[in-house]
Amino acid sequence: MTIRSLIQEMRSRPHRVVHDAASTANSSDPFSWSELPEELLREILIRVETVDGGDWPSRRNVVACAGVCRSWRILTKEIVAVPQFSSKLTFPSSLKQPGPRDSLVQCFIKRNRNTQSYHLYLGLTTSLTDNGKFLLAASKLKRATCTDYIISLRSDDISKRSNAYLGRMRSNFLGTKFTVFDGNLMPHTGAAKMQKSRSSNFIKVSPKVPQGSYPIAHISYELNVLGSRGPRRMCCTMDTIPMSVVEYRGGVASTSICSFSTQSSPFFRSHSKPVRSNSASCSDSGNNLRDPPLVLSNKTPRWHEQLRCWCLNFHGRVTVASVKNFQLVAISDCETGQPSERIILQFGKVGKDMFTMDYGYPISAFQAFAICLSSFETRIACE
């Protein structure tokens, strides 16, 4: 059987995950796809991965291979490299894995003012007008004392009870401080859940905490007390990413930001232990912590005398001036506040309700999307 016929056969299958009890692909076949020899199966998957390259929609063939059965999914996991090294967003789990080291993943966000929703798309071309591939969706819920942004894998089912729920972001009353919560991360540290057995008097202790209650990042905007006009100043503390990952080239981002365990996407589940989470600002690194968290700060724009405005070089990715535009870089030294030159996340306006979002190592698409959502919140105290 040729690779072409194999791909055509997989395309004819329904686009859904087939679990361990995989049925035969065709009633005329004398064997099940799950019974292919491992050596032959590995060679097939390597060729499919090579032929498909890194662009959508051809990547759907790799996804189809992982959806055949459990054995195919395990081998596909070994063959397909993570975005950090391949710059490819193939599976839903890629949205919570660190971006590429040497480049930025180009995405864009569409805002719907009527429904208070936001949709994240992967740019398929270098053009700012392509349709893109849908990645994530978020919905804004205004409450009396705060604002919640619910982030989901599906645009038609954005709720905390959904299987597609990934996490949420909550702001304070003034809209100056935000906390990003991972809806799938189950840490083995922190508060334990007490359960009493019916058959005995012993009490069982579960180390897990409820979903959606674990903070992975804190975002703060500097108050503008004097009311002077100028760019916003923001600081992001990535609680699950150590500072050491950007201090040297050999650093590796924590696997905690690669965790992914929703029922709707069984690909490559993991329950990793976070690096640490008890720090919320750069000043917290003064205590005796061995590995402080990564702190991101917006790059300071320069004042253009001729244009009479603040300017940043977005390399053609931003076309409309807006107070929401920003570029985030890592603060390599918390004591001096010296920022690095490498851009980790940039966000800017290109239309009335269209914004570009480019991110790279060591943050994920989920974290980058949450940070950009904080820029949409109206904050009178900061402007």
N, C-alpha and C positions, 0 to 999 in steps of 0.2 A: 504494500500500500504506500503510495507516494505522500509527501508532505501536503501537496495541494489537495488531494482527496481527503486527507485527514482533517484539514482546516475546513473544507466545505462541509464535511460531516458534522463537525462541532458547531459550525454556524447554523446548521439546520436544527440544532437542539434549542430548547427554550433557554432564554437568558436568565437562568436561576441556578442557585447552588444545588448540586446533587450530593447528598450526604453519603455516609459509608455504604449503605445498601444500594450500590449503583447497579442499575439495570443495564442490559446490553444495549449498545447504541443502535443496533439493527437486528431485527428478528432473524435475519438470514445468517448473521455472524455466529459461528460455533462457540465463541468465547466472549467473556466480558472484557470491557476496556480495562477494568481494574486488574485483570490477570496478565497483562502484557509483561514480559520480562523487564526487570529494572534497567538493564543495560540498554535495551532497545528504547524503552520509554524515556530514559535520560537523553539519549541521542535525539529523539524526536523533539523533546521540549527545548533542548539547546538550539536546534535549528529554527524552531518557531520563534524563540526569543531573539535570535540573531536576525531573522528575516524581518520581523516586525519593527525593529529599530526602537526609537524612543518617542514616536509621535502617535497621537490619536487621530483617527479612530482605529488604526491598525493594532493598537495595544489590546483591543478587545479579544483577539485571538489568544493572547496569553492568559487573560482572565477566563476565557472559555476552557482552556486546558486545566486551570486550577479548579474549575467547577465540576469536573467529570466525576471524581471520587476522591477519597481520602489519600490514597497512594499518589495520585497525580498532584494533589494539593501540596503534599509534603515535598515532593521533588521540585515542584515549581518554586516553593519557598526557598530551596537551596540554590536554585539557578538564578532567579531574578534578584539582582542586587538592590539594596535599599537606595532611596533618593540621594543619600549622602555621597555615594560613589557613582551612581548611574545617572543622576539628574532626571529620573523617570518617576512619574506618579502613576503607578499601575493599579494597585489595590486600595481599598478604603483605608487599610492600615497605614498606607504611605502618608496620609494626612496628619498622622501623629508621630511621624518620624522626622528627624532633622533634615533640612534641605541640603542642597549640594554645597560643597566646600568652595569651589572655584568659580561659581556663577550664581545667578539669582533666578529663581523660578518666576516667570512672568505670569501674573494673574490680573484679573480685574473684578471689581465689585459693582453690581447694579443695585441701585436703591429704588424702592417703591414707596413713595410718600403716602399713598392712600392706605396701604396695608401695614405700614411701618415694618417692612421686611427688607432684608438684604441678601443678595445671592452672590456667591463667589464662584468664578469661572477660571479655568485654566486657559491661558492664551495659546491658541493653536498656531498662530503666525505672529510675525513681528508687528502686524498692523494693529491699530487701536480700535478697529471697527469689526473684527471677526466675532462670530457667535460664541466661540469657546466651548469648553466642556465643563458641565456643571460639577462642582465639587461639594460646596457646603451652602447652607441657608441659615439665616438667623432672623428672629422675630423680637421686636421691642415690646416689652410689657411695662407700662408706666404704673408705678404704685405710689402710695401716699408719701413714703419716706425714702424711696429708692427707685431705681430703674433696673430691670432685668433684661438681659439679652440671651435668649435660648438658641443654642446652636445645634443643628441637626444635619444628618446626611441626606434628608429628603426635604424638598421644598413644599410638599403637600401634607406633611405631617410633622409640624414643629411643636413639640411638647415634651415635657420631662417624662411623661409616661410612655413615650414612643420607643420602640426598639432602635430607632435611628438616632436617638438622643446621644449627643457627644459631650455636652457640657454647657456651662452658662457663665455669664459675666454680670456682676452686680456693681452698681455705683452707689455712692453715698448721696445724701440729699442735695448737696451743692454740685454734684457732678465733677468733683475734683479728684476723687479716689475711686479706683476700680479694683475688684478682685476677680480673677479668672478661676473657675472651678472645673476640674476634670470630672465628667460624669461617669467614667468607666474605671478610673484608677482606684484600686482597692489596696491601700497601704496596710502593712502588718505592724505599724507603729501607731501610737496614739491611743485614743479611748477604745476600750474593749466593750463588747456587747455581752451582757449577762443573760444566760438562758438556763432555766431550771428544768431538769428532766422529770417527766411524769412518773417514770418507773422507780426513781430513787430520790434521795434527798441531796444528791450531789449537784453542784452548779457548774455548768459548762461555760467557759469563757471563749467567745469568738473574737479574734483580733480584727475582724473587718468592721468598717464603718459604713454608714449608708451611702449609696451612690450619689454623686453630685455634690458632696460636702467637703471635698478635699481641695484646698487652694494650691494652685501651681504657679501663679504669677500675681504680682501687685503692680498697678499702674497709678501714678500720681501726677497731677498737673499743678504747677506752681501758681499760687494765688497772685492776682494782679491787684494789690491793695490800692495803689496810686491811680489806677485806671489809665496808664500810659499805653499808647498803641504800639504793637509790635508782635513778633511771633510768639506762639505758645512755647512753654518750657515744660517738658515731660520727662519722667523717669520710670523705667520698667525694671522690676526686680523679678528675675526668673528663678523661682524657688527650687525648681527641680533640675536646674542646669548649673554646674559648678563653674566658677570663674576660670578655672585652669584650662577649660576646653578652648579658649581663645588666646591664652597666653603663649602657647607654643603649637607648632604644626601637628605634633603627635597626639594632641588631646583628642579624646573621644567623648561625645556627648552621652549623658546618662541614658540608660535604656528606659528610664521611667517616662521619658517623653515619647517613647516608642510604644507604650502600652496601648492596647486596643482590644476591647472585649465586649462588643455589642452583639446581641443575638442576631441581628440582621446581617452581619458580616463576619462569618466564622473564620476568615482568613487570618492565620498567623497571630493567634491570640497569645498574650503574655501578661503576667502579673508581676511587674518589676517593682523593686523597692526604690522609692524616691531618694534623691541625694540628701536633701534636708529641706525643711519647710518653715523653720521658726524665725526666718529673717524676712523683713519686709522693706528694708531700705539699705542704702549703701553704708550708712552709719553703723548698722548692726555688725559689720565685720570687725569692729573693734574688740569684741569679746573673743574668748579663746576658742574660736571655731577653726578647725583645720582647713576646711574648704568652703570659703564664702560663696554665695550665689552670684550668678552673672547679673550685672547691672547694665542696662541699656539707657542711653540718654540721646535726646534729639540733637542732631548736628546743628551747630550755630550757623544761621545764614549770614551772608554779607550784605551790606547796604550798597545798592547800586545808585550812584549819584545821578546818572543820566535818566534812568527809568524811575528814580525816586521810589524805590520799593526794596524789600528784602528778597534776596535771590539765593537759590540752591541749584546745583547742577544735577538734573534728573536724567541727563543723556537722552532727551527726547521723549521720555515716558510720561511727562506731565506737561499739559498745554494751557491750563487755566490757573491763574493766581487764586489762592485760597488760603485762609488761615488754618485749614485742616491739613495742608501739605506738610510732610515731615520726612526726615531720614534719621534712622536710629543706628548708632554705633555703640560699641562696647566701651565701658570705662575700664581701662586696663589697670588703673591704680586708684583705689577708693580714697586713699589718703590725700592725693593731689587732685583727684578728679580729672586726670588726663585721659581724654578719649582717644580711641584708635581711629585709623583712617578708613578701615574696611566697613562698608555699609552692609548691615545685616537685614534691615527692613526699610523699604521706602514706600510711601503712600502719597498719592496726589490726584488732583481733579483733572479730568479730560472732557467733561461734559456736565450738563445740568444735574444728572443723576448717575454719572459714570465716573469711576475712580480706578486707578491702577494700583496694584499691590504686588510688589516684588520682594521676595524673601530668600534667605539662604541660611547656611549653617551658622549657629547650632539650633535655631528655632524651627518649629514645624509649621505647616500650613494652618493648623488649628490655632496655635498660639498667635501667629501673625494676624489671622482673621480677627481674633478677639481684641488684639491691640488696636487694630484699625477701627473696629466698631466703637471703641472709646472716643475716637476723634469725632464721631457723628453727634455725640451728646452735647447739647447746648449748656454752656457753663458761663453764666454772667460774671462770676467771680474771677474768671481767668482772662477776660477779654476787655 
